[in-house]
């Protein structure tokens, strides 16, 4: 979208044009998420899942099934978390271990021993990361 198009965005009254723009931006956003340049929390805060459901229903009615696939991928990967990171480098593994250990340490140092449930969940996650082995 050029700056001029953005400036005249208020003149867009056509529902189809707006939905078309949303689908294209969703495809770009999903690519950014998979590359690690945008966080899941950012996406969840900016785009309500109900808006995606509305967009999906509209595209189904228009029989735009290729666009439906993109929307469904966004819902599954980002909102339902059906995407599993297959590869993790040993450098990233060490980084995650360090971060988890630091968070657990800080939580335990809090007055009253911190949140026991959080410490337990982080400890389980830490053990999973430590036990992870690279695929050959």
C-alpha positions in Angstrom: 0.0 0.0 0.0 1.4 3.4 -1.0 1.2 6.4 1.3 -1.4 7.9 -1.0 -3.6 4.8 -0.8 -3.3 4.9 3.0 -4.3 8.6 3.0 -7.4 7.9 1.1 -8.2 4.8 3.1 -11.3 6.5 4.6 -12.8 6.5 1.2 -12.8 2.7 1.1 -16.4 1.7 1.7 -16.3 -1.6 -0.2 -16.4 -4.5 2.2 -14.7 -6.8 -0.3 -11.7 -4.5 -0.8 -11.2 -4.2 2.9 -11.4 -8.0 3.4 -9.0 -8.5 0.5 -6.5 -6.2 2.1 -6.9 -8.1 5.4 -6.2 -11.4 3.8 -3.0 -10.1 2.1 -1.8 -8.6 5.4 -2.6 -11.8 7.3 -0.4 -13.8 4.8 2.5 -11.3 5.4 2.0 -11.3 9.1 2.0 -15.2 9.3 5.3 -15.2 7.3 6.8 -12.7 9.8 5.6 -14.8 12.7 7.1 -18.0 11.3 10.4 -16.1 10.7 10.4 -14.8 14.3 10.1 -11.1 13.5 6.7 -10.6 15.2 5.6 -12.1 18.5 2.4 -14.1 19.1 1.3 -11.8 21.9 1.5 -8.8 19.6 -0.8 -10.5 17.1 -3.2 -11.6 19.7 -3.5 -8.1 21.0 -4.0 -6.5 17.6 -6.3 -9.0 15.9 -9.3 -10.5 17.8 -10.0 -14.1 16.8 -13.7 -13.2 16.2 -12.6 -10.9 13.4 -10.7 -13.8 11.7 -13.8 -16.0 12.1 -15.9 -13.3 10.4 -13.4 -12.9 7.6 -13.3 -16.7 7.1 -17.1 -17.0 6.8 -17.1 -14.1 4.3 -14.4 -15.7 2.2 -16.2 -19.0 2.3 -19.4 -17.4 1.1 -17.4 -15.8 -1.8 -15.9 -19.2 -2.5 -12.4 -17.9 -2.1 -10.9 -21.1 -0.7 -7.2 -20.1 -1.2 -7.8 -17.2 1.1 -9.6 -19.4 3.5 -6.5 -21.5 3.8 -4.4 -18.5 4.8 -7.0 -17.4 7.4 -7.3 -21.0 8.8 -3.5 -21.3 9.0 -3.3 -18.0 11.0 -6.0 -19.3 13.4 -4.4 -22.8 13.8 -0.8 -21.6 14.1 -1.1 -18.5 16.1 -4.4 -18.8 18.1 -4.6 -22.6 18.5 -0.8 -23.1 18.6 -0.8 -26.2 16.4 2.6 -25.2 15.0 5.5 -27.0 16.5 9.0 -25.6 16.1 10.8 -28.6 14.6 14.4 -27.4 14.9 16.1 -25.6 17.7 19.7 -24.8 17.5 21.9 -25.6 20.5 22.7 -21.9 20.9 18.9 -21.2 21.2 18.6 -24.1 23.6 21.3 -22.7 25.9 19.7 -19.3 25.7 16.2 -20.6 26.7 17.8 -22.7 29.5 19.5 -19.6 30.9 16.4 -17.5 30.7 14.2 -20.1 32.4 16.8 -20.7 35.2 17.0 -16.9 35.8 13.2 -16.6 35.9 12.9 -19.5 38.3 15.7 -18.0 40.5 14.0 -14.6 40.6 10.6 -16.1 41.4 12.1 -18.1 44.3 13.8 -15.1 45.8 10.5 -13.2 46.0 8.9 -12.7 49.5 7.1 -15.9 50.5 8.9 -18.0 48.0 7.1 -16.7 44.9 4.3 -18.3 42.9 4.7 -22.1 43.5 2.5 -23.0 40.5 4.6 -20.8 38.2 7.8 -22.2 39.5 6.5 -25.7 38.9 5.5 -25.0 35.3 8.8 -23.3 34.5 10.7 -26.2 36.0 8.8 -28.6 33.8 9.5 -26.5 30.7 13.2 -26.2 31.7 13.4 -30.0 31.9 11.8 -30.4 28.5 14.3 -28.0 27.0 17.3 -29.7 28.7 16.1 -33.1 27.5 15.6 -31.9 23.9 18.0 -33.5 21.4 18.6 -32.2 17.8 17.2 -34.3 15.0 19.6 -35.9 12.7 
